């Protein structure tokens, strides 16, 4: 059996902050409306010229420094994102270039907000095949470039950020251990949350105007319903598979999409609010980056303590969802 150890964590959010008060000047909305429905107070925006790999570089540097691993020691780079620098090359290859290293396997994972868990499970699979591997798992999103700033239902929700972790094999007690990951998807629900523009099913020609299909579009009520149900069910399943009960969970760290969703999942698990980690008020929904950003903050602030069992459920466009168990 391979033991999967998280050696270091890192996060990065751009300097520019867009508050709810700022949004009131852009679209027909209010701080009260946004806060009461989402829990979001502000979000970060990438600077002009910053790309997803730039954000990933900063978060990855922190994670590698904490892990005591040099970039040149990495064997694999996996980047979870739906907002890469470009379709080709991948954000992972761009990140490798920024590190000034070559030879590593580099790939992007596209699972929207579930992307970090999908990337983490991919890293676990690689370690089973190559136990000596040192894998950088990073999620980086610049979603504000895929926002329709005239659509008040979506533009208030998202922000830009990156989070990273380094995963290796090891012995129990070497560090936080990824005990299990479960993943799922249902493509028949794909139209609930989309960014269709630029895909091969949506042809376009040089000089044509950019339409709303190039930006995030979603059906909020349906997304909420499926998110709560799927995150709850897969969390119950992963606990059962590991012979654990809800009462064994010390910290619930869900995907940071909407505080109402976070609260609903916590209530279904009878987990007190003080044991549910949330930083959505500071970042908004940063898609694949949300979980590693939250995980890094929870570790670095001491919210997660040694010995804690942390349950991490996520959901995202695709429709994808998953859950992870980590013992600290």
C-alpha positions as CSV (number, residue, x, y, z in Angstrom):
1,X,0.0,0.0,0.0
2,X,1.2,3.5,-0.9
3,X,0.9,6.2,1.6
4,X,0.2,9.6,0.0
5,X,1.8,12.5,1.9
6,X,1.2,16.2,1.3
7,X,4.5,17.8,1.9
8,X,3.6,21.5,1.4
9,X,0.9,24.0,0.6
10,X,0.7,27.4,-1.0
11,X,-1.7,30.0,-2.3
12,X,-1.7,33.2,-4.2
13,X,-4.3,35.8,-4.9
14,X,-3.7,38.9,-7.0
15,X,-3.3,42.2,-5.3
16,X,-6.4,43.9,-6.8
17,X,-9.5,43.5,-4.7
18,X,-13.1,44.1,-6.1
19,X,-15.6,44.6,-3.3
20,X,-19.3,44.4,-3.4
21,X,-19.4,48.2,-3.1
22,X,-17.3,48.3,-6.3
23,X,-19.7,46.0,-8.1
24,X,-22.6,48.3,-7.1
25,X,-21.1,50.8,-9.6
26,X,-20.8,48.2,-12.4
27,X,-24.1,46.3,-12.3
28,X,-27.5,46.5,-10.7
29,X,-26.7,44.8,-7.4
30,X,-26.0,45.6,-3.8
31,X,-23.7,44.5,-1.0
32,X,-26.7,43.2,1.0
33,X,-28.0,41.2,-2.0
34,X,-24.7,39.6,-2.7
35,X,-23.8,38.9,1.0
36,X,-27.1,37.5,1.9
37,X,-27.3,35.1,-1.0
38,X,-23.6,34.1,-1.4
39,X,-21.6,35.1,1.7
40,X,-19.1,36.9,-0.6
41,X,-17.8,40.3,0.4
42,X,-14.9,40.7,-2.0
43,X,-12.9,38.9,-4.7
44,X,-9.4,39.2,-6.3
45,X,-8.8,40.2,-9.9
46,X,-5.7,39.3,-11.9
47,X,-3.7,42.3,-13.2
48,X,-3.5,43.0,-16.9
49,X,-0.8,40.7,-18.3
50,X,-1.2,38.1,-15.5
51,X,-2.1,34.6,-16.7
52,X,-3.1,31.4,-14.9
53,X,0.5,30.1,-15.0
54,X,1.7,33.3,-13.3
55,X,-0.7,32.8,-10.4
56,X,0.3,29.1,-10.3
57,X,3.9,30.0,-10.1
58,X,3.5,32.0,-6.9
59,X,1.4,29.4,-5.1
60,X,3.7,26.6,-6.3
61,X,6.8,28.4,-5.0
62,X,5.2,28.5,-1.5
63,X,4.2,24.8,-1.6
64,X,7.7,23.7,-2.8
65,X,9.5,25.8,-0.2
66,X,7.3,24.4,2.6
67,X,7.9,20.9,1.2
68,X,11.7,21.5,1.0
69,X,11.7,20.4,-2.6
70,X,13.4,22.3,-5.5
71,X,11.5,22.7,-8.7
72,X,14.1,20.6,-10.5
73,X,13.3,17.7,-8.2
74,X,9.7,17.5,-9.5
75,X,8.8,14.6,-11.7
76,X,5.2,15.6,-12.6
77,X,3.2,18.9,-12.8
78,X,-0.6,18.7,-12.9
79,X,-2.6,21.9,-13.2
80,X,-6.3,22.0,-12.6
81,X,-7.9,24.9,-14.6
82,X,-10.6,25.8,-17.0
83,X,-9.0,29.1,-17.7
84,X,-5.5,28.2,-18.9
85,X,-3.1,30.7,-20.5
86,X,-4.0,29.1,-23.9
87,X,-5.5,25.9,-25.3
88,X,-2.0,24.9,-26.5
89,X,0.4,24.8,-24.7
90,X,-1.1,23.8,-21.4
91,X,-0.9,25.9,-18.2
92,X,1.2,23.1,-16.7
93,X,3.8,23.5,-19.5
94,X,3.8,27.2,-19.1
95,X,4.4,26.8,-15.4
96,X,7.3,24.4,-16.1
97,X,8.7,27.1,-18.4
98,X,8.5,29.7,-15.7
99,X,10.3,27.5,-13.3
100,X,13.1,27.1,-15.9
101,X,13.0,23.3,-15.7
102,X,12.4,20.6,-18.4
103,X,11.6,16.9,-18.6
104,X,8.7,16.6,-16.2
105,X,5.4,15.2,-17.3
106,X,3.1,18.2,-17.5
107,X,-0.7,18.1,-18.0
108,X,-3.8,20.1,-17.4
109,X,-7.0,18.7,-15.8
110,X,-10.3,20.1,-16.8
111,X,-13.0,19.4,-14.2
112,X,-14.0,22.9,-13.3
113,X,-14.5,23.4,-9.6
114,X,-13.8,19.7,-8.8
115,X,-10.5,20.1,-10.7
116,X,-8.1,20.0,-7.7
117,X,-9.6,16.7,-6.4
118,X,-9.4,15.2,-9.9
119,X,-5.8,16.4,-10.1
120,X,-5.0,15.0,-6.6
121,X,-6.4,11.6,-7.6
122,X,-4.4,11.6,-10.8
123,X,-1.3,12.3,-8.7
124,X,-2.1,9.4,-6.4
125,X,-2.4,7.1,-9.5
126,X,1.0,8.3,-10.8
127,X,2.6,7.6,-7.4
128,X,1.2,4.0,-7.4
129,X,3.1,3.5,-10.7
130,X,6.1,5.6,-9.7
131,X,6.6,5.6,-5.9
132,X,9.6,7.8,-6.1
133,X,7.7,10.6,-7.9
134,X,7.4,14.1,-6.6
135,X,4.2,15.6,-7.9
136,X,3.2,19.3,-7.9
137,X,-0.6,19.5,-7.9
138,X,-1.7,23.1,-8.6
139,X,-5.0,24.7,-9.4
140,X,-5.1,28.2,-11.0
141,X,-8.0,30.2,-12.3
142,X,-8.5,33.7,-13.8
143,X,-12.3,33.4,-14.1
144,X,-12.8,37.2,-14.2
145,X,-11.6,37.0,-17.9
146,X,-14.6,34.7,-18.5
147,X,-17.1,36.9,-16.8
148,X,-19.9,38.7,-18.5
149,X,-19.8,41.9,-16.4
150,X,-23.4,42.8,-17.6
151,X,-24.7,39.6,-16.0
152,X,-25.3,40.3,-12.3
153,X,-26.2,36.7,-11.6
154,X,-22.7,35.5,-12.4
155,X,-20.2,38.4,-12.2
156,X,-20.6,38.8,-8.4
157,X,-19.7,35.2,-7.7
158,X,-16.2,34.6,-9.0
159,X,-12.6,35.6,-8.4
160,X,-9.0,34.8,-9.4
161,X,-6.5,32.8,-7.3
162,X,-4.2,29.8,-7.2
163,X,-3.5,27.0,-4.7
164,X,-0.9,24.3,-4.7
165,X,0.3,21.2,-2.9
166,X,3.2,18.8,-3.3
167,X,2.4,15.1,-3.1
168,X,4.9,12.2,-2.6
169,X,4.8,8.7,-1.2
170,X,5.9,8.3,2.4
171,X,5.4,6.6,5.7
172,X,2.4,7.2,8.0
173,X,3.3,10.2,10.2
174,X,5.5,11.9,7.6
175,X,2.9,14.6,7.2
176,X,-0.8,15.1,6.2
177,X,-1.9,11.8,4.5
178,X,-4.5,11.6,1.7
179,X,-6.4,8.6,2.9
180,X,-8.9,8.4,0.0
181,X,-10.5,10.3,-2.9
182,X,-13.8,9.5,-4.6
183,X,-14.8,11.1,-7.9
184,X,-17.9,11.1,-10.0
185,X,-19.5,12.9,-13.0
186,X,-22.8,13.1,-14.9
187,X,-22.4,14.6,-18.4
188,X,-26.2,14.8,-18.8
189,X,-26.1,17.7,-16.4
190,X,-23.4,19.5,-18.4
191,X,-25.7,22.3,-19.6
192,X,-26.2,23.5,-16.1
193,X,-22.9,25.3,-16.0
194,X,-21.0,26.1,-19.2
195,X,-18.4,28.1,-21.1
196,X,-19.1,27.0,-24.6
197,X,-17.4,29.6,-26.7
198,X,-14.2,28.5,-28.4
199,X,-15.1,24.8,-28.3
200,X,-15.2,22.7,-31.4
201,X,-19.0,22.4,-31.1
202,X,-19.3,26.2,-31.4
203,X,-17.6,27.2,-34.7
204,X,-16.5,30.8,-35.1
205,X,-14.7,32.8,-37.7
206,X,-12.1,35.5,-37.7
207,X,-13.6,38.9,-37.0
208,X,-16.9,37.6,-35.5
209,X,-18.0,39.3,-32.3
210,X,-17.7,37.5,-28.9
211,X,-21.1,36.4,-27.6
212,X,-22.3,35.4,-24.2
213,X,-21.4,31.8,-24.8
214,X,-17.7,32.7,-24.3
215,X,-18.5,33.5,-20.6
216,X,-19.7,31.5,-17.6
217,X,-23.4,30.7,-17.9
218,X,-25.3,28.7,-15.3
219,X,-28.7,27.7,-13.9
220,X,-28.4,28.7,-10.3
221,X,-31.3,26.9,-8.7
222,X,-30.5,23.6,-10.4
223,X,-26.7,23.9,-9.7
224,X,-27.5,24.5,-6.0
225,X,-29.8,21.4,-5.8
226,X,-27.4,19.0,-7.4
227,X,-24.3,20.5,-5.6
228,X,-25.8,19.9,-2.1
229,X,-27.1,16.5,-2.9
230,X,-24.0,15.2,-4.7
231,X,-21.5,16.5,-2.2
232,X,-23.5,15.1,0.6
233,X,-23.9,11.7,-1.0
234,X,-20.3,11.2,-2.0
235,X,-19.1,12.4,1.4
236,X,-21.3,9.8,3.0
237,X,-19.9,7.2,0.6
238,X,-16.3,8.0,1.2
239,X,-16.8,7.8,5.0
240,X,-18.5,4.5,4.7
241,X,-15.8,3.1,2.4
242,X,-13.2,3.9,5.1
243,X,-15.3,2.6,8.0
244,X,-15.8,6.1,9.4
245,X,-18.8,8.0,10.8
246,X,-19.9,11.6,10.5
247,X,-18.8,12.1,14.1
248,X,-15.2,11.2,13.1
249,X,-14.9,14.3,11.0
250,X,-13.0,17.1,12.7
251,X,-13.1,19.6,9.9
252,X,-15.4,20.0,6.9
253,X,-13.7,22.0,4.2
254,X,-16.1,22.2,1.2
255,X,-15.7,23.8,-2.2
256,X,-16.2,27.6,-1.7
257,X,-18.9,28.3,-4.2
258,X,-21.7,29.8,-2.1
259,X,-22.1,30.0,1.7
260,X,-25.6,28.7,1.4
261,X,-24.3,25.5,-0.1
262,X,-21.5,25.3,2.4
263,X,-24.0,25.7,5.3
264,X,-26.4,23.2,3.8
265,X,-23.8,20.5,3.5
266,X,-22.6,21.2,7.0
267,X,-26.1,20.9,8.4
268,X,-26.7,17.5,6.6
269,X,-23.6,16.3,8.4
270,X,-24.5,17.8,11.7
271,X,-21.1,19.5,11.8
272,X,-21.1,22.6,14.0
273,X,-20.4,25.9,12.1
274,X,-17.1,26.4,14.1
275,X,-15.8,23.2,12.5
276,X,-16.7,24.2,8.9
277,X,-13.9,26.1,7.2
278,X,-14.9,28.9,4.9
279,X,-13.1,31.8,3.3
280,X,-15.5,32.6,0.5
281,X,-16.1,36.1,1.9
282,X,-12.5,37.0,0.9
283,X,-12.1,35.3,-2.4
284,X,-15.5,34.4,-3.9
285,X,-15.7,31.2,-6.0
286,X,-12.2,30.6,-7.5
287,X,-13.3,27.3,-9.1
288,X,-10.5,24.6,-9.0
289,X,-8.3,26.9,-6.9
290,X,-10.9,27.2,-4.1
291,X,-10.1,24.0,-2.3
292,X,-6.3,24.3,-2.2
293,X,-6.6,28.0,-1.3
294,X,-8.9,27.1,1.6
295,X,-6.8,24.1,2.6
296,X,-3.6,26.3,2.7
297,X,-5.3,29.0,4.8
298,X,-6.8,26.4,7.2
299,X,-3.4,24.8,7.7
300,X,-1.4,28.0,8.0
301,X,-3.9,29.7,10.4
302,X,-4.1,26.6,12.7
303,X,-7.8,26.0,11.9
304,X,-6.7,22.4,11.0
305,X,-4.7,20.8,13.8
306,X,-2.4,17.8,13.9
307,X,-4.5,14.6,14.1
308,X,-7.6,16.2,12.5
309,X,-9.6,14.2,10.0
310,X,-10.6,16.6,7.2
311,X,-13.4,15.9,4.8
312,X,-13.3,17.8,1.5
313,X,-16.3,17.7,-0.8
314,X,-16.5,19.5,-4.2
315,X,-18.7,19.9,-7.2
316,X,-18.3,21.7,-10.5
317,X,-19.3,22.0,-14.1
318,X,-19.3,18.9,-16.2
319,X,-21.2,18.0,-14.0
320,X,-18.4,16.7,-11.7
321,X,-18.1,16.1,-8.0
322,X,-15.9,14.4,-5.5
323,X,-14.7,14.1,-1.9
324,X,-11.3,13.6,-0.2
325,X,-10.3,12.5,3.2
326,X,-7.0,13.8,4.7
327,X,-5.5,12.9,8.1
328,X,-3.3,15.7,9.5
